[in-house]
Amino acid sequence: MKNPISVTLTVYFECPFWVGVFERISGQKLQACRVVFGSSEPKDYEVYALVMARYQTMKFGKPVEADSRRISHINPKRMQRQVSKALQSAGTSTKAQEAMRLSREAQKQERKKVNKLHKDQTADEKYLNHQIKKKEKKKGH
């Protein structure tokens, strides 16, 4: 049996914008992605259009260990109770927050590495240009 993929979208108000957090669970790995909708509450058709247009290009964070619960057939009444319970609780799951935090830290480290490399290259170029100018001065005309 293939690994089932479960995707959950949580929309909440984070002053001053409406934010959506996509949580994608594949196998035992959880990935999260944060989307800012804007200052007005998104309508159902706007959320649907976003999912249809941009889901493939969304940048999910690196996978983190998810709960080991298997996704199986759920009684429809139980599922309805779980949905209403989830609607009562606001915010994102701590696993999704952890996944986004780890993703941000990884991006920060990558950015630092690239900036240091660029800074070193420009310093080397500046030094070489200075050496060339010194040699030109010594040559005479």
Disulfide bonds with the S-S distance in Angstrom:
none
